Amino acid sequence: MRKLLFALACAAAMLAAAGCSPKANVETREVSGITDNDAIVNGYISDYKEMPSYAGIFLGTSEDDMKKAIMDEHPGNLAQAPKIDVDFDIAIETGELLEPNTTYYYQAYARVDGKDVKGEIKSFTTLESIPEANVTVETEKEVRDLTYDNAKLFVRISDFETKPDEAGMYFGTSPDEMIKVARRKDPMKLYDYPSFEIWFDIIADTKVVLQPETTYYFQQYAKIGDTEKRGSIESFTTPAAPDTPQPESSAPEQK
């Protein structure tokens, strides 16, 4: 009888342990693209039966004081995929720039079956300053297709010996408080030209919602490895919103 009770207790303990065990495997991977104010955090999610409802990272300047900084509701954007590779640009996803020469701690996680499954805690240190990249970034002063809520912004990148790994844009309502809102990895793809051009459509390429009659500042950049070169800061002002036609009120019928 004692043996039976012991066996049942062991079985119950095993079932309880299985029920509490993580329902996914989450790996925190090394960061890439570290600059003085940004980095790209990479992660890997696998071995799940239920598709993660969202994924992201915890971030902070101390292992004991990390907060949930990123929550992506469509991790990997791959429905029913057996595994998911994720990469999060901290500046773009959080809307905040990192501090130079600062050590940050981060941890990838995935929300599975209502619980956060976390990976290993790792760290990185931002650069003290950005060395000059051998690249020229030219920003076109004339904004194209400007409306009260959208615009197309242009950048030409040239004079580089090594193909840029990334190109993008800083943006804001003050030249002193711009944040990174767009990035395009491997912008040249298979081409081998001495220069190339990129257009950024505000609505399509960023999460920014423009307001009518507002001045915006923007600055394009290109990055080779960990070195980043920026173009000049330019600005534009959105026009007023079109008047909304008011519905005509019908007069009551005379009896």
N, C-alpha and C positions, 0 to 999 in steps of 0.2 A: 504494500500500500504506500509506504514511504517512497519507494522507487517511482511509483506511478505519479504521486504528487510532485516529486522532484522533476520528473520528465515534463509534466504539464506546466510547472512553473518555468522551466527552461524554454519551453515552446512559446509561452506567453511573453517571456522576456524577449525572445527573438522576434516575435511579431511586433511587439512594441518598438523595438529598435528599428525594424524595417520601416515601420510607419513614420518614424521620426527622421529617418535618413533622408538626405537631400534627393530630390527627384530630378536632378540635373547635375551636370559637371560644368563648373565655371572656372576658367583659367584667366588670371590677370597676366597679360603679356607686357613686354617692354614697350615704353613709349617711343615715338618717332617724331621727327620734325620739331625738336626742341629749339625754341628761340628765347629771347629775353622776356617775352610776354605770353608765350603760347606753347602748347605741345599737343600731340595727338596720342590718345590713350587707346591701346588695342586690347581686345579680349576675345575669348573663344568659348562658345556654349555648345554642349553636346550631351548625349545620353539622356535625353528627356522624352517622355511619352506624351506629355502635354506641351503644346507650343507656348513658350514664354509670353506672358501678356505684355511685358516690357523689360528693357534692360538698360543698364547705364553704369555709372561709377559713383563711388564715394570719394570725396576729395577733401584734403585739409593740410595744414602745415604741421600737424602732429598726428601720430597714430591714434591717439586717444580723443581727438577732436575732429574726426572726419564727418562730413555731412553729405547727404545724397545730392550731388551736384547736377547730375544728368539723368533724365528719364526718357528713354526713347520708346515710344509705344509701338514702333514697328521695327524691332531689331533685325537687321539684315534684310528686311523687306522681302523675306522669302517664306511664303506660306508652306507649312508642312515640310520644311527642309530638315534633314537629319542632323545638321550642325550649322552653326552660325558664326561667322567671323564679323566682329564689329570694330569700328574705329570711330572715336569721338574727338573732334576738334574742340578743345576746351573753350577757347574764346568764342567760337561760333555757337556752340550748344548752350553755354551759360550766359553769354552776353557780357562777360567780364574778362579783362586782361589780367594775366598773372604778373607777379612782381619779379623784377630782375634779380638774379643771383639768390634765389630762394629755393629751399628744399620743400617739395610737396610730396605727400603720401596719398596713394590712390588704391582703389580696390574695385574690381569689376564685380557686377552682380546681375542676376536675372530673377525676375518675378515669376515663379512657377507654382501653380496650384495655390495661389494666395500667400506664398512665403518668399522672402528674399534668400536666394542661394548665392553665397558670396565666394569669391576667389581669394587668392593670397594678397596680402598687403605688400605693395612695393613702393618705391620712391624714385624721384628724379629731381634734378636741380636745374633751374632755368639759367640761361647764360647771363653773364654780367653785361655784355654788350654784343651787338651784332656786327661781325666783321663785314667789310664791303664785299659783295658778290660781284663777279665780273659779268655784269649784265646791265643793260640800259632799259629803264621803264619809262615809257612816254604816255602821259594821260591826255586824252583829247579834251580840250576846254569846252567845245561845243557839245552839249548833251543832245542825243537824238530822241525823237518821238516823245518829247516831254508833255505830260498831261498833269492834271491835278493830283493823280495818285500813282503815276508810274514814269519811268525814264529808262533809257538805254545808255549805259556807260561803257566807254571803250578804253582798251589799253593795248599798246604796241610794245613788244619785248624784243630786244635785239642786242647785238654786240656781246654775245655770250660764247664761251669756249665749250662749256658743258651744258647740255640741255637742262632747262629748269625742271625741277620735280613738281612744282606747284605754282599756281598764279591765283591771285584773288584780290580782295578789295576791303579796305577799311572805310567806315561810313558813320556819320553822326550829324547832329545839329550844331556841333561846336568843333572847331579844328583841334581843340585840346582834349576832346572826349570821344574820339572815334573808336569804334570797336570793329573787329573782323567779322564781316557778315557773309562773305562768299569765298569759297576756295575751289579750285579745279585741279585735281591731281593729274600728273602726267599730261599737261596741256598740249604737248606736241604729238603725243602718241607715236605713230610710226614715221612721222615726217622728219626730214633732215634739212629744213630751211635755215638760213642764217637769222631769220626773224619770223615772228608770227603775231597775229592779232586776235584779241578775244573781246566779245561783247558780253556785258552783264546786264540782263533785264532784271530790274528791281523786283517785280512781282514773281517772276519765274525762278530767279537765282538766289534770292534772300528771303528772310522771314520778316523783313521790314515792311511796315504799312505807312506809306507816305501820307502826309496831311496837306491840304490845300494852303497856298500862300505861306509856305515855310521854306527857309533856306537850309540846304543840306550841303555838307562837305564830304568829299570822298578822296581816297588815295589808293592807287593800285600798287600791287607788289608782285615780285617774283622771287622764288626761293630755289637755291641750288644747295642740296644737302641741308645743313643747319644755318646757312647764310641767307639773309633776306635783304633785298634791295627794293626801295620804295620810290614811286614817282612823286611828282609835286602834288600838293594839296589843291584841289579845285572845288568849286561850289556851283550850285544852281538853285533857283527858287521856283517852286511849283506855282502854277497859275491858280486863280480862284476856281472853285468848283462851279460847274454849270448850274444855272437856276433850275430848280425842280418845278415843272408845270403844276400849278394848283388845280385840282378838279373844280369844274364849274358847278356852282350850286344852282339847283333848279328851283325856280319860284313855285310856291304852292298854287295849285289850280284854284281859280276863282269859281265859287259856286253861285 
